[in-house]
Amino acid sequence: MKNFAKRIVAIFAILAVASTTFAGCNKKEETSAPMQYPFEVGAAADNGLSLNSPDADLDAEDPVEAPTEAEPVTEVVTEVEEVTEADGQPATEYVPVTEADGQEATDAQGAVVTEAVKVTNIVTSIVTKPVEKPTEPAYVSKEDGRYAMWLDISKDENFFFENEMITASFKIKENIPDGDYKVRIVPDLSDVAGVAIYPEKTIDGTIRVNNGKIEAIDVSKETGMVFYGDNIACKQGDTIDFNINIKNNSGLVAFCIWFYFDSNAMDFIEAYPSGEFESIAKNTEIGGGKKK
């Protein structure tokens, strides 16, 4: 099944409607229908899911260190050097002029003809040539995901909670580049009537690693339901708590909230209910995988 999250919300909705109908017909009787339904959670790939994101290379390996620098190359170099006098002028000497046949040339009187030539020396040396350091491999992101699921229709009414609701802990890796790393949020929601709820806005969070301060996401002027992540400034090696937040909650009994992160930049540690939602969430489960 390629739409696992929507299937979850659909089941939530069916349970909610069934519970409401049963309670309406049997107000004086206790129901044995499941009021709080814990789902099995695991890798979404086990359910035939895949994630096709244009911004991530899902097959990328973790970043690696640059290749070991090669050994320097040693060569024997032979050069011809000109000899100079003490005053810096080229030293010269007179040598016989030779004919085309290799015989020494003579003048009319039979004397050997000479000419002045520069004095040179043959110098042999051992030269070690430096090797250029290999270029470090470019950083490649790798998107991974987790989902949080919750259902509670035991009271046959919606739950209202605000601000932080799920906290995810991450360990920032040591060898990653400075910069901003997005945490993407995808919520699927249902109310007690079994109606799918769509937030007016979903704002992804950002984890800024060793790249200065970052302003918090401002939702003060939002009037509709908003899901939004934290903006966090940290450094390589830090352990951080990233919150998923809600504003203007119109009432929920169930959700499946996905959050995606760069697993080449950070390791997921755990996630748990927080804020006002913590006391409400009795059957929240955290699982791994990807959603299309």
C-alpha positions as CSV (number, residue, x, y, z in Angstrom):
1,M,0.0,0.0,0.0
2,K,1.5,3.3,-1.1
3,N,-0.4,5.7,1.2
4,F,0.2,4.3,4.6
5,A,-0.5,7.5,6.5
6,K,-3.8,8.1,4.9
7,R,-4.8,4.5,5.6
8,I,-4.0,5.2,9.3
9,V,-6.2,8.3,9.4
10,A,-9.0,6.3,7.6
11,I,-8.9,3.7,10.3
12,F,-8.9,6.3,12.9
13,A,-12.0,7.8,11.3
14,I,-13.8,4.5,11.1
15,L,-13.2,3.8,14.7
16,A,-14.4,7.2,15.7
17,V,-17.6,6.9,13.7
18,A,-18.3,3.4,15.0
19,S,-17.7,4.4,18.5
20,T,-20.0,7.5,18.3
21,T,-22.8,5.4,16.7
22,F,-22.5,2.6,19.3
23,A,-22.5,5.1,22.2
24,G,-25.6,6.8,20.8
25,C,-27.6,3.6,20.6
26,N,-26.4,2.2,23.9
27,K,-26.0,5.2,26.2
28,K,-26.5,3.1,29.3
29,E,-24.2,0.3,28.3
30,E,-20.5,0.2,28.4
31,T,-18.8,-0.5,25.0
32,S,-15.9,-2.9,24.5
33,A,-14.9,-1.2,21.2
34,P,-11.3,0.0,21.1
35,M,-11.2,3.5,22.4
36,Q,-7.4,3.9,22.3
37,Y,-5.9,2.1,19.4
38,P,-2.1,1.4,19.3
39,F,-0.9,0.7,15.8
40,E,2.1,-1.4,14.8
41,V,5.0,0.8,13.8
42,G,8.0,-0.1,11.7
43,A,9.9,0.8,8.6
44,A,7.4,2.2,6.0
45,A,9.4,0.3,3.4
46,D,7.9,-2.9,4.8
47,N,4.5,-1.6,3.6
48,G,5.7,-0.9,0.0
49,L,6.3,2.8,0.6
50,S,9.0,4.9,-1.1
51,L,9.9,8.5,-1.0
52,N,10.8,10.4,-4.2
53,S,12.3,13.7,-3.1
54,P,14.0,16.0,-5.6
55,D,16.1,17.5,-2.8
56,A,17.7,14.3,-1.5
57,D,19.8,11.4,-2.7
58,L,18.3,8.4,-0.8
59,D,21.1,6.1,-2.0
60,A,23.9,8.3,-0.7
61,E,26.4,6.9,1.8
62,D,27.4,8.7,4.9
63,P,30.0,11.4,4.4
64,V,33.5,10.1,4.3
65,E,36.9,11.6,5.0
66,A,39.0,12.8,2.1
67,P,41.3,10.1,0.5
68,T,44.7,9.7,2.1
69,E,47.3,11.9,0.5
70,A,49.6,10.1,-2.0
71,E,53.3,9.7,-1.4
72,P,55.5,12.5,-2.9
73,V,57.3,11.5,-6.2
74,T,61.1,11.6,-6.3
75,E,62.9,12.1,-9.6
76,V,66.5,12.5,-10.8
77,V,66.9,15.8,-12.7
78,T,69.9,16.7,-15.0
79,E,70.3,20.4,-15.8
80,V,72.9,22.5,-17.7
81,E,74.1,25.5,-15.8
82,E,76.2,28.4,-17.1
83,V,79.4,29.2,-15.2
84,T,79.8,32.9,-14.2
85,E,82.8,34.9,-13.3
86,A,83.2,36.7,-9.9
87,D,81.7,39.9,-11.5
88,G,78.6,37.9,-12.5
89,Q,79.4,37.9,-16.2
90,P,79.3,34.5,-18.1
91,A,82.6,32.7,-18.1
92,T,83.9,31.9,-21.6
93,E,86.6,29.7,-23.1
94,Y,88.1,29.3,-26.6
95,V,87.5,26.0,-28.4
96,P,88.5,24.9,-31.9
97,V,86.1,25.4,-34.7
98,T,85.3,22.1,-36.5
99,E,84.5,21.6,-40.2
100,A,81.5,19.6,-41.4
101,D,83.6,16.5,-41.5
102,G,84.6,16.9,-37.9
103,Q,88.1,18.1,-38.6
104,E,89.5,21.2,-36.9
105,A,89.3,24.3,-39.1
106,T,92.6,26.1,-39.9
107,D,93.4,29.5,-41.3
108,A,95.6,30.4,-44.2
109,Q,98.7,30.0,-42.1
110,G,97.6,26.6,-40.9
111,A,96.7,27.7,-37.4
112,V,93.7,26.2,-35.7
113,V,90.7,28.5,-35.7
114,T,89.0,29.0,-32.3
115,E,85.9,30.7,-31.0
116,A,84.7,31.9,-27.6
117,V,81.9,29.9,-26.0
118,K,80.1,30.0,-22.6
119,V,81.4,27.7,-20.0
120,T,78.7,25.3,-18.6
121,N,78.4,22.6,-16.0
122,I,76.2,19.5,-16.0
123,V,74.4,19.3,-12.7
124,T,72.4,16.3,-11.5
125,S,70.0,16.5,-8.5
126,I,67.3,14.5,-6.9
127,V,64.0,16.5,-6.8
128,T,60.9,15.6,-4.7
129,K,57.7,16.8,-6.4
130,P,54.8,17.6,-4.1
131,V,51.5,15.9,-4.7
132,E,48.4,18.0,-4.7
133,K,46.0,17.2,-1.9
134,P,42.9,15.4,-3.2
135,T,39.7,17.4,-3.2
136,E,37.4,16.5,-0.4
137,P,34.2,14.8,-1.6
138,A,31.1,17.0,-1.8
139,Y,28.6,16.6,1.0
140,V,25.5,14.7,0.0
141,S,22.3,14.8,2.1
142,K,20.2,11.7,2.8
143,E,16.6,12.1,3.9
144,D,15.2,9.8,6.5
145,G,11.9,9.9,8.3
146,R,9.9,9.0,11.4
147,Y,6.2,9.1,12.2
148,A,4.2,9.6,15.4
149,M,0.8,8.1,15.6
150,W,-2.0,8.7,18.2
151,L,-5.7,7.9,18.6
152,D,-8.0,8.5,21.6
153,I,-11.8,8.3,21.2
154,S,-12.4,7.1,24.7
155,K,-14.2,10.3,25.6
156,D,-16.1,10.6,22.3
157,E,-14.8,14.2,22.0
158,N,-12.0,16.2,20.4
159,F,-8.9,17.1,22.3
160,F,-7.5,20.6,22.3
161,F,-3.9,21.3,22.9
162,E,-1.5,24.1,21.8
163,N,2.2,24.8,21.3
164,E,4.7,22.0,21.5
165,M,3.3,18.5,21.1
166,I,6.1,16.2,20.0
167,T,9.8,16.5,20.9
168,A,12.4,14.7,18.7
169,S,16.0,14.4,20.0
170,F,18.9,14.3,17.5
171,K,22.6,13.9,17.8
172,I,24.4,16.3,15.4
173,K,27.3,14.5,13.6
174,E,30.8,15.7,14.1
175,N,32.1,15.8,10.5
176,I,29.3,17.7,8.7
177,P,29.6,21.1,7.0
178,D,28.4,24.3,8.6
179,G,25.0,25.3,7.4
180,D,21.2,24.9,7.6
181,Y,19.5,21.5,7.7
182,K,15.7,21.3,7.2
183,V,13.3,19.2,9.2
184,R,10.2,18.6,7.1
185,I,6.8,18.1,8.7
186,V,3.8,16.3,7.1
187,P,0.7,15.9,9.3
188,D,-2.3,13.7,8.6
189,L,-5.2,14.5,11.1
190,S,-8.7,13.4,12.0
191,D,-11.4,14.8,14.4
192,V,-14.0,12.8,16.4
193,A,-16.5,12.9,13.5
194,G,-14.0,11.0,11.4
195,V,-13.3,14.0,9.2
196,A,-9.8,14.5,7.8
197,I,-8.4,17.8,9.1
198,Y,-6.1,19.9,6.9
199,P,-4.0,22.6,8.6
200,E,-4.0,26.0,6.8
201,K,-0.2,26.0,6.9
202,T,2.7,23.7,7.7
203,I,6.1,25.3,8.3
204,D,9.3,23.2,8.3
205,G,11.9,23.7,11.0
206,T,15.6,24.4,10.5
207,I,18.6,23.1,12.4
208,R,21.5,25.6,11.9
209,V,24.9,24.1,12.5
210,N,27.7,26.4,13.4
211,N,26.4,29.1,11.2
212,G,25.3,31.9,13.6
213,K,22.0,32.6,15.3
214,I,18.5,31.8,13.8
215,E,15.2,33.5,14.6
216,A,12.3,31.4,15.9
217,I,9.4,30.8,13.6
218,D,6.8,33.6,14.1
219,V,3.2,32.3,14.0
220,S,1.8,35.2,16.1
221,K,-0.3,36.5,13.2
222,E,-1.7,33.1,12.0
223,T,-5.4,32.7,12.5
224,G,-5.9,29.1,11.1
225,M,-4.4,25.8,12.3
226,V,-0.7,25.8,11.9
227,F,1.9,23.0,12.3
228,Y,5.4,24.2,12.6
229,G,8.9,23.1,13.6
230,D,11.6,24.7,15.7
231,N,14.5,26.8,14.4
232,I,17.6,25.7,16.4
233,A,21.2,26.9,16.4
234,C,23.8,24.4,17.5
235,K,27.2,23.0,16.7
236,Q,28.7,19.8,15.4
237,G,28.5,17.1,18.2
238,D,25.6,18.7,20.0
239,T,22.5,16.8,21.1
240,I,19.3,18.8,20.5
241,D,15.6,18.7,21.2
242,F,13.5,19.6,18.2
243,N,9.8,20.4,18.8
244,I,6.8,19.9,16.5
245,N,4.2,22.5,17.4
246,I,0.6,23.3,16.8
247,K,-1.4,26.6,16.9
248,N,-5.1,27.1,16.7
249,N,-6.0,23.5,17.2
250,S,-9.6,23.0,16.0
251,G,-9.9,19.7,17.8
252,L,-8.3,16.3,17.1
253,V,-8.6,12.6,18.2
254,A,-6.0,11.1,15.9
255,F,-2.9,11.9,13.9
256,C,-0.1,10.5,12.0
257,I,2.7,13.1,11.8
258,W,5.8,12.5,9.7
259,F,9.0,14.4,10.2
260,Y,11.9,14.1,7.8
261,F,15.6,15.0,8.5
262,D,19.0,14.6,6.9
263,S,20.4,11.3,8.4
264,N,23.9,12.1,7.0
265,A,23.9,15.2,9.2
266,M,22.2,13.9,12.4
267,D,21.2,10.7,14.2
268,F,17.7,10.3,15.4
269,I,17.6,9.3,19.1
270,E,14.0,9.3,20.3
271,A,10.7,11.2,20.1
272,Y,8.0,11.6,22.7
273,P,4.9,13.6,23.5
274,S,5.5,17.0,25.2
275,G,3.7,20.1,26.3
276,E,0.0,20.1,26.9
277,F,-0.3,17.0,24.7
278,E,1.9,14.9,26.9
279,S,-0.8,14.2,29.5
280,I,-3.3,13.4,26.7
281,A,-1.1,11.0,24.6
282,K,-1.5,7.6,26.2
283,N,-0.9,5.6,23.0
284,T,1.5,7.6,21.0
285,E,4.1,5.5,19.1
286,I,7.2,6.5,17.3
287,G,8.3,4.5,14.2
288,G,10.7,4.7,11.4
289,G,10.6,4.8,7.6
290,K,9.5,7.0,4.8
291,K,6.2,8.1,3.3
292,K,5.4,9.0,-0.3
